[in-house]
Amino acid sequence: MSSKEYYNYLSERSFYGLIYRNFWLYPKLNKYLTGKALDIGCGIGDFLKYRKNTTGVDVNNHLVRYCKKNNLNAIHMEPDMLPFKDETFESAIMDNVLEHIIDPKPILSEARRVLQSKGRLIIGVPGSLGYKFDDDHKVFYSRNNLIETLNKNTFKLIKIFGMPFDLSWMDLKVKQYCVYGVFEKIGK
Protein backbone atom coordinates (compact mmCIF):
# COMPACT_ATOMS: atom_id res chain seq x y z
CA MET A 1 0.00 0.00 0.00
CA SER A 2 1.41 3.40 -0.93
CA SER A 3 1.79 6.26 1.57
CA LYS A 4 -1.18 8.08 0.01
CA GLU A 5 -3.34 4.92 0.06
CA TYR A 6 -2.50 4.33 3.72
CA TYR A 7 -3.39 7.94 4.53
CA ASN A 8 -6.76 7.45 2.76
CA TYR A 9 -7.33 4.17 4.63
CA LEU A 10 -6.76 5.82 8.03
CA SER A 11 -8.83 8.88 7.11
CA GLU A 12 -11.85 6.72 6.32
CA ARG A 13 -12.10 4.98 9.69
CA SER A 14 -15.55 4.92 11.24
CA PHE A 15 -17.10 7.35 13.70
CA TYR A 16 -17.77 4.39 16.03
CA GLY A 17 -14.08 3.52 15.94
CA LEU A 18 -13.24 7.05 17.03
CA ILE A 19 -15.74 6.83 19.89
CA TYR A 20 -14.20 3.50 20.98
CA ARG A 21 -10.69 4.94 20.91
CA ASN A 22 -11.49 8.19 22.72
CA PHE A 23 -13.79 6.79 25.42
CA TRP A 24 -12.55 3.23 25.96
CA LEU A 25 -9.10 2.46 24.53
CA TYR A 26 -7.16 5.69 25.05
CA PRO A 27 -8.25 6.25 28.66
CA LYS A 28 -7.04 2.74 29.49
CA LEU A 29 -3.70 3.16 27.69
CA ASN A 30 -3.16 6.64 29.11
CA LYS A 31 -3.16 5.21 32.66
CA TYR A 32 0.21 3.61 31.87
CA LEU A 33 1.83 6.68 30.29
CA THR A 34 3.58 9.40 32.25
CA GLY A 35 4.95 12.84 31.48
CA LYS A 36 6.21 13.73 28.04
CA ALA A 37 5.25 10.87 25.69
CA LEU A 38 6.12 9.77 22.16
CA ASP A 39 3.64 8.18 19.73
CA ILE A 40 5.72 6.12 17.29
CA GLY A 41 3.66 5.62 14.13
CA CYS A 42 1.15 8.34 15.02
CA GLY A 43 -0.93 7.93 11.86
CA ILE A 44 -3.58 10.65 11.54
CA GLY A 45 -2.94 11.80 15.09
CA ASP A 46 -5.93 10.42 16.98
CA PHE A 47 -3.82 9.75 20.08
CA LEU A 48 -2.08 13.12 19.75
CA LYS A 49 -5.51 14.80 19.87
CA TYR A 50 -6.46 12.76 22.90
CA ARG A 51 -3.31 13.14 25.01
CA LYS A 52 -1.61 16.48 25.43
CA ASN A 53 2.16 16.53 26.03
CA THR A 54 2.61 13.86 23.34
CA THR A 55 4.79 14.12 20.24
CA GLY A 56 4.06 11.95 17.23
CA VAL A 57 6.39 10.55 14.59
CA ASP A 58 5.62 8.71 11.38
CA VAL A 59 7.49 7.58 8.27
CA ASN A 60 4.53 8.59 6.08
CA ASN A 61 4.81 12.24 5.00
CA HIS A 62 1.10 12.38 4.07
CA LEU A 63 0.19 11.51 7.66
CA VAL A 64 2.65 13.98 9.18
CA ARG A 65 1.34 16.79 6.95
CA TYR A 66 -2.24 15.93 7.94
CA CYS A 67 -1.31 16.07 11.64
CA LYS A 68 0.49 19.39 11.24
CA LYS A 69 -2.46 20.82 9.30
CA ASN A 70 -4.55 19.94 12.37
CA ASN A 71 -2.09 21.67 14.73
CA LEU A 72 -0.75 18.42 16.15
CA ASN A 73 2.87 17.95 17.17
CA ALA A 74 4.03 15.45 14.53
CA ILE A 75 7.47 15.00 12.99
CA HIS A 76 8.57 12.98 9.99
CA MET A 77 11.02 10.19 10.83
CA GLU A 78 13.21 8.00 8.69
CA PRO A 79 12.66 4.25 9.21
CA ASP A 80 14.19 3.06 12.49
CA MET A 81 15.60 6.51 13.35
CA LEU A 82 13.87 8.65 15.97
CA PRO A 83 14.86 12.33 15.60
CA PHE A 84 15.37 12.99 19.32
CA LYS A 85 18.18 13.13 21.86
CA ASP A 86 18.76 10.27 24.30
CA GLU A 87 16.31 10.01 27.20
CA THR A 88 13.92 12.68 25.89
CA PHE A 89 10.65 10.94 26.85
CA GLU A 90 9.17 9.41 29.99
CA SER A 91 6.93 7.08 28.00
CA ALA A 92 6.13 5.95 24.45
CA ILE A 93 3.46 4.07 22.55
CA MET A 94 3.47 1.99 19.36
CA ASP A 95 -0.16 1.17 18.64
CA ASN A 96 -0.60 -1.24 15.73
CA VAL A 97 2.86 -0.51 14.32
CA LEU A 98 5.16 -3.41 15.26
CA GLU A 99 3.35 -5.96 13.08
CA HIS A 100 4.25 -3.86 9.99
CA ILE A 101 8.00 -4.18 10.67
CA ILE A 102 9.95 -7.31 9.69
CA ASP A 103 12.88 -6.69 12.05
CA PRO A 104 11.71 -4.91 15.23
CA LYS A 105 15.16 -4.66 16.83
CA PRO A 106 16.22 -1.30 15.29
CA ILE A 107 13.03 0.60 16.19
CA LEU A 108 12.85 -0.97 19.66
CA SER A 109 16.47 0.01 20.21
CA GLU A 110 15.62 3.57 19.18
CA ALA A 111 12.57 3.61 21.48
CA ARG A 112 14.78 2.42 24.30
CA ARG A 113 17.36 5.11 23.52
CA VAL A 114 14.86 8.00 23.67
CA LEU A 115 13.15 6.72 26.84
CA GLN A 116 14.34 7.86 30.24
CA SER A 117 15.43 5.35 32.87
CA LYS A 118 12.50 3.06 33.74
CA GLY A 119 10.54 4.64 30.89
CA ARG A 120 7.34 2.90 29.83
CA LEU A 121 6.62 1.58 26.34
CA ILE A 122 3.15 0.42 25.34
CA ILE A 123 2.94 -1.89 22.35
CA GLY A 124 -0.38 -2.77 20.72
CA VAL A 125 -0.66 -5.52 18.09
CA PRO A 126 -3.68 -7.04 16.33
CA GLY A 127 -5.12 -10.38 17.28
CA SER A 128 -5.24 -13.33 14.87
CA LEU A 129 -8.24 -12.17 12.83
CA GLY A 130 -7.09 -8.54 12.65
CA TYR A 131 -3.62 -9.63 11.59
CA LYS A 132 -5.01 -11.63 8.66
CA PHE A 133 -7.25 -8.72 7.60
CA ASP A 134 -4.42 -6.38 6.50
CA ASP A 135 -2.07 -7.37 3.65
CA ASP A 136 0.57 -4.96 4.98
CA HIS A 137 1.01 -6.95 8.22
CA LYS A 138 4.36 -8.72 8.16
CA VAL A 139 4.82 -10.36 11.60
CA PHE A 140 2.18 -11.88 13.85
CA TYR A 141 2.69 -11.50 17.61
CA SER A 142 0.96 -13.74 20.09
CA ARG A 143 1.09 -12.58 23.70
CA ASN A 144 4.12 -14.81 24.31
CA ASN A 145 5.92 -13.66 21.13
CA LEU A 146 5.34 -10.03 22.07
CA ILE A 147 6.73 -10.51 25.57
CA GLU A 148 9.72 -12.48 24.26
CA THR A 149 10.49 -9.85 21.60
CA LEU A 150 10.46 -7.01 24.13
CA ASN A 151 12.46 -9.00 26.69
CA LYS A 152 15.17 -9.62 24.06
CA ASN A 153 15.30 -5.86 23.54
CA THR A 154 15.77 -5.11 27.28
CA PHE A 155 12.23 -4.26 28.27
CA LYS A 156 10.41 -6.05 31.08
CA LEU A 157 6.70 -6.76 31.12
CA ILE A 158 4.53 -4.75 33.51
CA LYS A 159 1.10 -5.83 32.20
CA ILE A 160 -0.49 -7.50 29.17
CA PHE A 161 -4.17 -7.36 28.23
CA GLY A 162 -6.62 -7.61 25.36
CA MET A 163 -8.89 -4.85 24.07
CA PRO A 164 -11.77 -4.04 23.78
CA PHE A 165 -12.12 -6.78 26.42
CA ASP A 166 -9.58 -9.28 27.66
CA LEU A 167 -11.44 -12.34 26.40
CA SER A 168 -9.39 -14.95 24.53
CA TRP A 169 -12.23 -16.00 22.18
CA MET A 170 -12.27 -12.46 20.72
CA ASP A 171 -8.86 -13.14 19.15
CA LEU A 172 -10.44 -15.34 16.47
CA LYS A 173 -13.86 -13.65 16.20
CA VAL A 174 -13.30 -9.86 16.24
CA LYS A 175 -10.89 -8.19 13.80
CA GLN A 176 -10.60 -5.09 16.03
CA TYR A 177 -9.31 -7.18 18.95
CA CYS A 178 -5.75 -6.22 19.93
CA VAL A 179 -3.21 -7.27 22.54
CA TYR A 180 -1.46 -4.54 24.51
CA GLY A 181 1.72 -4.91 26.49
CA VAL A 182 3.04 -2.35 28.94
CA PHE A 183 6.81 -2.63 29.28
CA GLU A 184 9.50 -0.84 31.24
CA LYS A 185 13.00 -0.01 30.03
CA ILE A 186 15.60 -2.08 31.88
CA GLY A 187 18.88 -0.40 32.81
CA LYS A 188 20.25 2.85 31.46
VOTORVEX-418277 format. One record per atom (N, C-alpha, C): atom name; residue in one letter; x, y, z. Coordinates in nm, 2 decimals, m for minus. Each point is the difference from the previous one (the first is absolute). Layout:
<recs>
 voke vexba      u      v      w
   CA     A      X      Y      Z
...
</recs>
This chain:
<recs>
 voke vexba      u      v      w
    N     M   0.09  m0.12   0.00
   CA     M  m0.09   0.12   0.00
    C     M   0.09   0.12   0.00
    N     S  m0.03   0.10  m0.09
   CA     S   0.08   0.12   0.00
    C     S  m0.03   0.09   0.12
    N     S   0.09   0.10   0.02
   CA     S  m0.02   0.10   0.11
    C     S  m0.13   0.07  m0.01
    N     K  m0.04   0.04  m0.13
   CA     K  m0.13   0.07  m0.02
    C     K  m0.12  m0.10   0.03
    N     E   0.01  m0.12  m0.05
   CA     E  m0.10  m0.10   0.03
    C     E  m0.02  m0.02   0.15
    N     Y   0.11  m0.01   0.07
   CA     Y  m0.01  m0.03   0.14
    C     Y  m0.06   0.12   0.07
    N     Y   0.03   0.12  m0.04
   CA     Y  m0.06   0.12   0.05
    C     Y  m0.15   0.00  m0.02
    N     N  m0.04  m0.04  m0.12
   CA     N  m0.15   0.00  m0.03
    C     N  m0.07  m0.11   0.08
    N     Y   0.07  m0.11   0.02
   CA     Y  m0.05  m0.11   0.08
    C     Y  m0.03   0.05   0.15
    N     L   0.10   0.06   0.06
   CA     L  m0.02   0.05   0.13
    C     L  m0.10   0.11   0.01
    N     S  m0.01   0.09  m0.10
   CA     S  m0.09   0.11   0.00
    C     S  m0.15  m0.05  m0.01
    N     E  m0.02  m0.12  m0.05
   CA     E  m0.14  m0.05  m0.02
    C     E  m0.05  m0.09   0.11
    N     R   0.08   0.00   0.12
   CA     R  m0.05  m0.08   0.11
    C     R  m0.13   0.05   0.05
    N     S  m0.08  m0.09   0.06
   CA     S  m0.13   0.03   0.04
    C     S  m0.01   0.09   0.13
    N     F  m0.12   0.07   0.01
   CA     F  m0.03   0.08   0.11
    C     F   0.00  m0.08   0.13
    N     Y  m0.06  m0.12  m0.01
   CA     Y  m0.01  m0.09   0.11
    C     Y   0.14  m0.04   0.05
    N     G   0.09  m0.02  m0.09
   CA     G   0.14  m0.03   0.03
    C     G   0.07   0.12   0.08
    N     L  m0.04   0.12  m0.04
   CA     L   0.06   0.11   0.07
    C     L  m0.06   0.01   0.14
    N     I  m0.13  m0.03   0.02
   CA     I  m0.06   0.00   0.13
    C     I   0.06  m0.10   0.09
    N     Y   0.02  m0.12  m0.06
   CA     Y   0.07  m0.11   0.08
    C     Y   0.14   0.04   0.05
    N     R   0.08   0.06  m0.10
   CA     R   0.13   0.04   0.04
    C     R   0.00   0.11   0.11
    N     N  m0.08   0.10  m0.02
   CA     N   0.00   0.12   0.09
    C     N  m0.06  m0.03   0.14
    N     F  m0.10  m0.09   0.01
   CA     F  m0.07  m0.02   0.12
    C     F   0.03  m0.14   0.07
    N     W   0.07  m0.09  m0.07
   CA     W   0.02  m0.13   0.06
    C     W   0.15  m0.03  m0.01
    N     L   0.06   0.00  m0.12
   CA     L   0.14  m0.04  m0.02
    C     L   0.10   0.10   0.06
    N     Y  m0.01   0.12  m0.05
   CA     Y   0.10   0.10   0.04
    C     Y   0.00   0.03   0.15
    N     P  m0.11   0.01   0.07
   CA     P   0.00   0.01   0.15
    C     P   0.08  m0.11   0.07
    N     K  m0.02  m0.12  m0.05
   CA     K   0.07  m0.12   0.06
    C     K   0.15   0.01  m0.03
    N     L   0.04   0.03  m0.12
   CA     L   0.14   0.01  m0.03
    C     L   0.07   0.11   0.07
    N     N  m0.07   0.11   0.01
   CA     N   0.05   0.12   0.06
    C     N   0.04  m0.02   0.15
    N     K  m0.07  m0.09   0.06
   CA     K   0.03  m0.03   0.15
    C     K   0.15  m0.05   0.01
    N     Y   0.06  m0.05  m0.10
   CA     Y   0.13  m0.06   0.01
    C     Y   0.11   0.10  m0.06
    N     L  m0.04   0.11  m0.05
   CA     L   0.09   0.10  m0.05
    C     L   0.02   0.11   0.10
    N     T   0.13   0.05   0.00
   CA     T   0.03   0.11   0.10
    C     T   0.07   0.11  m0.08
    N     G  m0.01   0.12   0.05
   CA     G   0.08   0.11  m0.05
    C     G  m0.01   0.02  m0.15
    N     K   0.11   0.05  m0.05
   CA     K   0.02   0.02  m0.15
    C     K   0.01  m0.13  m0.07
    N     A  m0.09  m0.02  m0.09
   CA     A  m0.02  m0.13  m0.07
    C     A   0.03   0.01  m0.15
    N     L   0.04  m0.11  m0.06
   CA     L   0.02  m0.01  m0.14
    C     L  m0.09  m0.11  m0.06
    N     D  m0.07   0.04  m0.11
   CA     D  m0.09  m0.09  m0.08
    C     D   0.08  m0.04  m0.12
    N     I   0.05  m0.12  m0.01
   CA     I   0.08  m0.05  m0.11
    C     I  m0.09  m0.06  m0.10
    N     G  m0.02   0.06  m0.12
   CA     G  m0.09  m0.05  m0.10
    C     G  m0.14   0.07   0.03
    N     C   0.00   0.13   0.01
   CA     C  m0.12   0.07   0.05
    C     C  m0.11   0.01  m0.10
    N     G   0.02  m0.04  m0.12
   CA     G  m0.11  m0.01  m0.09
    C     G  m0.06   0.14  m0.02
    N     I  m0.14   0.01   0.00
   CA     I  m0.07   0.12  m0.02
    C     I  m0.01   0.08   0.13
    N     G   0.07  m0.04   0.11
   CA     G   0.01   0.08   0.12
    C     G  m0.12  m0.01   0.10
    N     D  m0.07  m0.11  m0.01
   CA     D  m0.11  m0.02   0.10
    C     D   0.05   0.01   0.14
    N     F   0.11  m0.07   0.03
   CA     F   0.05  m0.01   0.14
    C     F   0.06   0.14   0.04
    N     L   0.06   0.07  m0.10
   CA     L   0.05   0.13   0.03
    C     L  m0.11   0.10   0.03
    N     K  m0.12  m0.01  m0.06
   CA     K  m0.11   0.08   0.04
    C     K  m0.05  m0.03   0.14
    N     Y   0.00  m0.13   0.03
   CA     Y  m0.05  m0.04   0.13
    C     Y   0.10   0.04   0.12
    N     R   0.13  m0.03  m0.02
   CA     R   0.09   0.02   0.11
    C     R   0.09   0.12  m0.03
    N     K  m0.01   0.10   0.08
   CA     K   0.09   0.12  m0.01
    C     K   0.14  m0.05   0.05
    N     N   0.10   0.08  m0.03
   CA     N   0.14  m0.03   0.04
    C     N   0.05  m0.12  m0.07
    N     T  m0.05  m0.03  m0.12
   CA     T   0.04  m0.11  m0.08
    C     T   0.05   0.04  m0.13
    N     T   0.11  m0.05  m0.04
   CA     T   0.06   0.03  m0.14
    C     T  m0.02  m0.12  m0.08
    N     G  m0.04   0.02  m0.13
   CA     G  m0.01  m0.12  m0.09
    C     G   0.10   0.00  m0.10
    N     V   0.04  m0.12  m0.05
   CA     V   0.09  m0.01  m0.11
    C     V  m0.06  m0.11  m0.09
    N     D   0.03   0.02  m0.13
   CA     D  m0.05  m0.10  m0.10
    C     D   0.09   0.01  m0.12
    N     V   0.02  m0.12  m0.07
   CA     V   0.08   0.00  m0.12
    C     V  m0.08   0.05  m0.13
    N     N  m0.13   0.01   0.02
   CA     N  m0.09   0.04  m0.11
    C     N  m0.02   0.15   0.00
    N     N   0.06   0.07  m0.10
   CA     N  m0.01   0.14  m0.01
    C     N  m0.14   0.05  m0.01
    N     H  m0.09  m0.07  m0.07
   CA     H  m0.14   0.04  m0.01
    C     H  m0.07   0.01   0.14
    N     L   0.04  m0.10   0.08
   CA     L  m0.06   0.00   0.14
    C     L   0.05   0.12   0.08
    N     V   0.13   0.02  m0.01
   CA     V   0.06   0.11   0.08
    C     V  m0.05   0.13  m0.05
    N     R  m0.02   0.02  m0.13
   CA     R  m0.06   0.13  m0.05
    C     R  m0.14   0.02   0.06
    N     Y  m0.08  m0.11  m0.01
   CA     Y  m0.13   0.00   0.05
    C     Y  m0.01   0.04   0.15
    N     C   0.09  m0.06   0.08
   CA     C   0.01   0.04   0.14
    C     C   0.04   0.14   0.02
    N     K   0.10   0.05  m0.07
   CA     K   0.04   0.14   0.01
    C     K  m0.11   0.10  m0.04
    N     K  m0.07  m0.04  m0.10
   CA     K  m0.12   0.08  m0.05
    C     K  m0.10   0.02   0.11
    N     N  m0.01  m0.11   0.09
   CA     N  m0.10   0.00   0.11
    C     N   0.07   0.05   0.13
    N     N   0.11   0.07  m0.01
   CA     N   0.07   0.06   0.11
    C     N   0.04  m0.11   0.10
    N     L   0.04  m0.11  m0.04
   CA     L   0.06  m0.11   0.08
    C     L   0.15   0.00  m0.01
    N     N   0.06  m0.04   0.11
   CA     N   0.15   0.00   0.01
    C     N   0.05  m0.14  m0.06
    N     A   0.02   0.00  m0.14
   CA     A   0.04  m0.11  m0.07
    C     A   0.13   0.03  m0.08
    N     I   0.09  m0.10   0.00
   CA     I   0.13   0.02  m0.07
    C     I   0.02  m0.12  m0.09
    N     H   0.05   0.03  m0.12
   CA     H   0.04  m0.11  m0.09
    C     H   0.12  m0.07   0.05
    N     M   0.01  m0.13  m0.01
   CA     M   0.11  m0.08   0.04
    C     M   0.04  m0.09  m0.11
    N     E   0.13  m0.03  m0.01
   CA     E   0.05  m0.10  m0.09
    C     E  m0.02  m0.14   0.07
    N     P  m0.01  m0.10  m0.08
   CA     P  m0.02  m0.13   0.06
    C     P   0.10  m0.04   0.10
    N     D  m0.04  m0.04   0.12
   CA     D   0.09  m0.04   0.11
    C     D   0.09   0.10   0.05
    N     M  m0.03   0.13  m0.02
   CA     M   0.08   0.11   0.05
    C     M  m0.09   0.11   0.07
    N     L   0.00   0.00   0.13
   CA     L  m0.08   0.11   0.07
    C     L   0.08   0.12   0.01
    N     P  m0.06   0.12  m0.05
   CA     P   0.08   0.12   0.00
    C     P   0.00   0.08   0.13
    N     F   0.04  m0.07   0.11
   CA     F   0.01   0.06   0.13
    C     F   0.13  m0.04   0.07
    N     K   0.03   0.08   0.10
   CA     K   0.12  m0.03   0.09
    C     K  m0.03  m0.11   0.09
    N     D   0.10  m0.06   0.05
   CA     D  m0.01  m0.11   0.10
    C     D  m0.09   0.04   0.12
    N     E  m0.08  m0.09   0.05
   CA     E  m0.08   0.02   0.12
    C     E  m0.09   0.13   0.00
    N     T  m0.06   0.02  m0.11
   CA     T  m0.09   0.12  m0.02
    C     T  m0.14  m0.02   0.06
    N     F  m0.05  m0.13   0.00
   CA     F  m0.14  m0.03   0.03
    C     F  m0.01  m0.09   0.13
    N     E  m0.10   0.03   0.07
   CA     E  m0.03  m0.09   0.12
    C     E  m0.08  m0.13  m0.04
    N     S  m0.07   0.01  m0.11
   CA     S  m0.08  m0.11  m0.05
    C     S  m0.02   0.01  m0.15
    N     A  m0.03  m0.12  m0.06
   CA     A  m0.03   0.00  m0.14
    C     A  m0.10  m0.11  m0.03
    N     I  m0.06   0.01  m0.12
   CA     I  m0.10  m0.09  m0.05
    C     I   0.02  m0.04  m0.14
    N     M  m0.02  m0.12  m0.04
   CA     M   0.00  m0.05  m0.13
    C     M  m0.13  m0.08  m0.02
    N     D  m0.11   0.06  m0.05
   CA     D  m0.13  m0.06  m0.01
    C     D  m0.02  m0.05  m0.14
    N     N   0.00  m0.13  m0.02
   CA     N  m0.02  m0.06  m0.13
    C     N   0.11   0.04  m0.10
    N     V   0.12  m0.01   0.04
   CA     V   0.12   0.04  m0.08
    C     V   0.09  m0.12  m0.01
    N     L   0.03  m0.07   0.10
   CA     L   0.11  m0.10   0.01
    C     L  m0.03  m0.11  m0.11
    N     E  m0.12  m0.04  m0.02
   CA     E  m0.04  m0.11  m0.09
    C     E   0.04   0.04  m0.15
    N     H   0.02   0.13  m0.03
   CA     H   0.03   0.04  m0.13
    C     H   0.15   0.00  m0.03
    N     I   0.08  m0.04   0.11
   CA     I   0.15   0.01  m0.01
    C     I   0.06  m0.14   0.01
    N     I   0.08  m0.04  m0.11
   CA     I   0.05  m0.13   0.00
    C     I   0.11  m0.02   0.11
    N     D   0.09   0.09   0.02
   CA     D   0.10  m0.01   0.10
    C     D  m0.03   0.11   0.11
    N     P  m0.05  m0.03   0.11
   CA     P  m0.04   0.10   0.10
    C     P   0.12   0.05   0.08
    N     K   0.11  m0.06   0.00
   CA     K   0.12   0.03   0.08
    C     K   0.04   0.15  m0.01
    N     P   0.02   0.05  m0.13
   CA     P   0.04   0.14  m0.01
    C     P  m0.09   0.10   0.06
    N     I  m0.13  m0.01  m0.02
   CA     I  m0.10   0.10   0.05
    C     I  m0.01  m0.02   0.15
    N     L   0.00  m0.12   0.05
   CA     L  m0.01  m0.02   0.15
    C     L   0.13   0.06   0.06
    N     S   0.11  m0.02  m0.06
   CA     S   0.13   0.06   0.05
    C     S  m0.01   0.15   0.00
    N     E  m0.06   0.06  m0.10
   CA     E  m0.02   0.15   0.00
    C     E  m0.10   0.04   0.11
    N     A  m0.11  m0.07   0.01
   CA     A  m0.09   0.03   0.11
    C     A   0.07   0.00   0.13
    N     R   0.07  m0.10   0.02
   CA     R   0.08  m0.02   0.13
    C     R   0.09   0.12   0.02
    N     R   0.07   0.04  m0.11
   CA     R   0.10   0.11   0.01
    C     R  m0.07   0.13   0.04
    N     V  m0.12   0.03  m0.05
   CA     V  m0.06   0.13   0.03
    C     V  m0.09   0.00   0.13
    N     L  m0.01  m0.12   0.06
   CA     L  m0.07  m0.01   0.12
    C     L   0.09   0.03   0.12
    N     Q  m0.05   0.06   0.10
   CA     Q   0.07   0.03   0.12
    C     Q   0.01  m0.14   0.08
    N     S   0.09   0.00   0.10
   CA     S   0.01  m0.12   0.09
    C     S  m0.13  m0.04   0.05
    N     K  m0.03  m0.13  m0.01
   CA     K  m0.13  m0.05   0.04
    C     K  m0.12   0.05  m0.07
    N     G   0.03   0.05  m0.12
   CA     G  m0.11   0.05  m0.09
    C     G  m0.09  m0.11  m0.04
    N     R  m0.12   0.04  m0.03
   CA     R  m0.11  m0.10  m0.04
    C     R  m0.02   0.00  m0.15
    N     L  m0.02  m0.12  m0.05
   CA     L  m0.03  m0.01  m0.15
    C     L  m0.12  m0.09  m0.01
    N     I  m0.10   0.05  m0.06
   CA     I  m0.13  m0.08  m0.03
    C     I   0.01  m0.04  m0.14
    N     I  m0.02  m0.13  m0.02
   CA     I  m0.01  m0.06  m0.13
    C     I  m0.13  m0.06  m0.02
    N     G  m0.07   0.03  m0.11
   CA     G  m0.13  m0.06  m0.04
    C     G   0.02  m0.07  m0.13
    N     V  m0.05  m0.12  m0.01
   CA     V   0.00  m0.08  m0.12
    C     V  m0.13  m0.07  m0.02
    N     P  m0.04  m0.02  m0.13
   CA     P  m0.13  m0.06  m0.03
    C     P   0.00  m0.15   0.04
    N     G  m0.12  m0.05   0.03
   CA     G  m0.02  m0.14   0.03
    C     G   0.00  m0.08  m0.13
    N     S  m0.03  m0.12   0.00
   CA     S   0.02  m0.09  m0.11
    C     S  m0.09   0.04  m0.12
    N     L  m0.13   0.03   0.02
   CA     L  m0.08   0.04  m0.11
    C     L   0.04   0.14  m0.05
    N     G   0.03   0.09   0.08
   CA     G   0.04   0.14  m0.04
    C     G   0.13  m0.01  m0.08
    N     Y   0.09  m0.09   0.04
   CA     Y   0.13  m0.01  m0.07
    C     Y  m0.03  m0.05  m0.14
    N     K  m0.08  m0.10  m0.02
   CA     K  m0.03  m0.05  m0.13
    C     K  m0.07   0.10  m0.09
    N     F  m0.07   0.09   0.05
   CA     F  m0.09   0.10  m0.07
    C     F   0.09   0.10  m0.08
    N     D   0.12   0.03   0.04
   CA     D   0.08   0.10  m0.07
    C     D   0.12  m0.06  m0.07
    N     D   0.00   0.02  m0.13
   CA     D   0.11  m0.06  m0.09
    C     D   0.14   0.06   0.04
    N     D   0.00   0.12   0.06
   CA     D   0.13   0.06   0.04
    C     D   0.06  m0.05   0.13
    N     H  m0.07  m0.09   0.07
   CA     H   0.05  m0.05   0.12
    C     H   0.11  m0.11  m0.04
    N     K   0.11   0.01   0.07
   CA     K   0.12  m0.08  m0.03
    C     K   0.03  m0.11   0.10
    N     V  m0.02   0.03   0.13
   CA     V   0.03  m0.09   0.11
    C     V  m0.12  m0.01   0.10
    N     F  m0.04  m0.12   0.03
   CA     F  m0.10  m0.02   0.10
    C     F   0.06  m0.02   0.13
    N     Y  m0.06   0.07   0.10
   CA     Y   0.05  m0.01   0.14
    C     Y  m0.11  m0.06   0.09
    N     S   0.02  m0.11   0.05
   CA     S  m0.08  m0.05   0.11
    C     S   0.04   0.07   0.12
    N     R  m0.07  m0.02   0.11
   CA     R   0.04   0.06   0.13
    C     R   0.14  m0.04   0.04
    N     N   0.03  m0.13  m0.01
   CA     N   0.13  m0.05   0.03
    C     N   0.11   0.05  m0.09
    N     N  m0.03   0.01  m0.13
   CA     N   0.10   0.05  m0.10
    C     N   0.03   0.15   0.03
    N     L  m0.10   0.07   0.04
   CA     L   0.01   0.15   0.03
    C     L   0.09   0.02   0.12
    N     I  m0.03  m0.08   0.10
   CA     I   0.08   0.01   0.13
    C     I   0.15  m0.04  m0.03
    N     E   0.02  m0.11  m0.07
   CA     E   0.13  m0.05  m0.03
    C     E   0.08   0.10  m0.09
    N     T  m0.07   0.06  m0.09
   CA     T   0.07   0.10  m0.09
    C     T   0.04   0.13   0.08
    N     L  m0.08   0.04   0.09
   CA     L   0.04   0.12   0.08
    C     L   0.10  m0.04   0.11
    N     N  m0.01  m0.12   0.05
   CA     N   0.11  m0.04   0.10
    C     N   0.13   0.00  m0.07
    N     K   0.01  m0.06  m0.12
   CA     K   0.13   0.00  m0.07
    C     K   0.05   0.14  m0.03
    N     N  m0.08   0.10   0.00
   CA     N   0.04   0.13  m0.03
    C     N   0.00   0.09   0.13
    N     T   0.03  m0.07   0.11
   CA     T   0.02   0.06   0.14
    C     T  m0.12   0.08   0.05
    N     F  m0.12  m0.05  m0.02
   CA     F  m0.12   0.05   0.07
    C     F  m0.06  m0.11   0.08
    N     K  m0.05   0.04   0.12
   CA     K  m0.07  m0.10   0.08
    C     K  m0.15   0.02   0.00
    N     L  m0.07  m0.10   0.00
   CA     L  m0.15   0.00   0.00
    C     L  m0.05   0.06   0.13
    N     I  m0.09   0.09   0.00
   CA     I  m0.08   0.05   0.11
    C     I  m0.14  m0.05   0.00
    N     K  m0.06   0.00  m0.12
   CA     K  m0.14  m0.05  m0.01
    C     K  m0.03  m0.04  m0.15
    N     I  m0.08  m0.10  m0.02
   CA     I  m0.05  m0.03  m0.13
    C     I  m0.15  m0.02   0.00
    N     F  m0.07   0.05  m0.10
   CA     F  m0.15  m0.02   0.00
    C     F  m0.05   0.02  m0.14
    N     G  m0.12  m0.05  m0.02
   CA     G  m0.07   0.01  m0.12
    C     G  m0.10   0.11   0.00
    N     M  m0.03   0.06  m0.12
   CA     M  m0.10   0.11  m0.01
    C     M  m0.08  m0.03  m0.13
    N     P  m0.13   0.02   0.00
   CA     P  m0.08   0.09   0.10
    C     P  m0.02  m0.07   0.13
    N     F   0.00  m0.13   0.01
   CA     F  m0.01  m0.08   0.12
    C     F   0.10  m0.11   0.00
    N     D   0.05  m0.04   0.12
   CA     D   0.10  m0.10   0.01
    C     D  m0.06  m0.14   0.00
    N     L  m0.06  m0.03  m0.12
   CA     L  m0.06  m0.13  m0.01
    C     L   0.06  m0.08  m0.12
    N     S   0.06  m0.11   0.03
   CA     S   0.08  m0.08  m0.10
    C     S  m0.08  m0.03  m0.12
    N     W  m0.13  m0.03   0.01
   CA     W  m0.07  m0.04  m0.12
    C     W  m0.01   0.11  m0.10
    N     M   0.01   0.13   0.04
   CA     M  m0.01   0.11  m0.09
    C     M   0.12   0.00  m0.10
    N     D   0.11  m0.06   0.03
   CA     D   0.11   0.00  m0.08
    C     D  m0.03  m0.06  m0.14
    N     L  m0.09  m0.10  m0.01
   CA     L  m0.03  m0.06  m0.12
    C     L  m0.14   0.04  m0.06
    N     K  m0.07   0.09   0.07
   CA     K  m0.14   0.04  m0.04
    C     K  m0.01   0.14  m0.03
    N     V   0.09   0.09   0.05
   CA     V  m0.02   0.14  m0.02
    C     V   0.13   0.06  m0.05
    N     K  m0.01   0.06  m0.13
   CA     K   0.12   0.05  m0.06
    C     K   0.06   0.12   0.07
    N     Q  m0.08   0.07   0.08
   CA     Q   0.05   0.12   0.07
    C     Q   0.07  m0.04   0.13
    N     Y   0.00  m0.12   0.04
   CA     Y   0.06  m0.05   0.12
    C     Y   0.15   0.02  m0.01
    N     C   0.06   0.06   0.11
   CA     C   0.15   0.02   0.00
    C     C   0.05  m0.04   0.14
    N     V   0.13  m0.04   0.00
   CA     V   0.07  m0.03   0.12
    C     V   0.09   0.12   0.03
    N     Y   0.00   0.05   0.13
   CA     Y   0.08   0.11   0.04
    C     Y   0.10  m0.05   0.11
    N     G   0.12   0.04  m0.01
   CA     G   0.10  m0.03   0.10
    C     G   0.06   0.13   0.05
    N     V   0.01   0.01   0.13
   CA     V   0.06   0.11   0.06
    C     V   0.14  m0.04   0.05
    N     F   0.10   0.06  m0.04
   CA     F   0.14  m0.04   0.03
    C     F   0.08   0.11   0.06
    N     E   0.10  m0.03   0.07
   CA     E   0.09   0.10   0.06
    C     E   0.14  m0.03  m0.04
    N     K   0.07   0.11  m0.04
   CA     K   0.14   0.00  m0.04
    C     K   0.08  m0.05   0.12
    N     I   0.09  m0.10  m0.03
   CA     I   0.09  m0.06   0.10
    C     I   0.14   0.07  m0.02
    N     G   0.05   0.04   0.11
   CA     G   0.14   0.06   0.00
    C     G   0.00   0.14  m0.06
    N     K   0.12   0.05  m0.03
   CA     K   0.02   0.13  m0.04
    C     K  m0.03   0.02  m0.15
</recs>
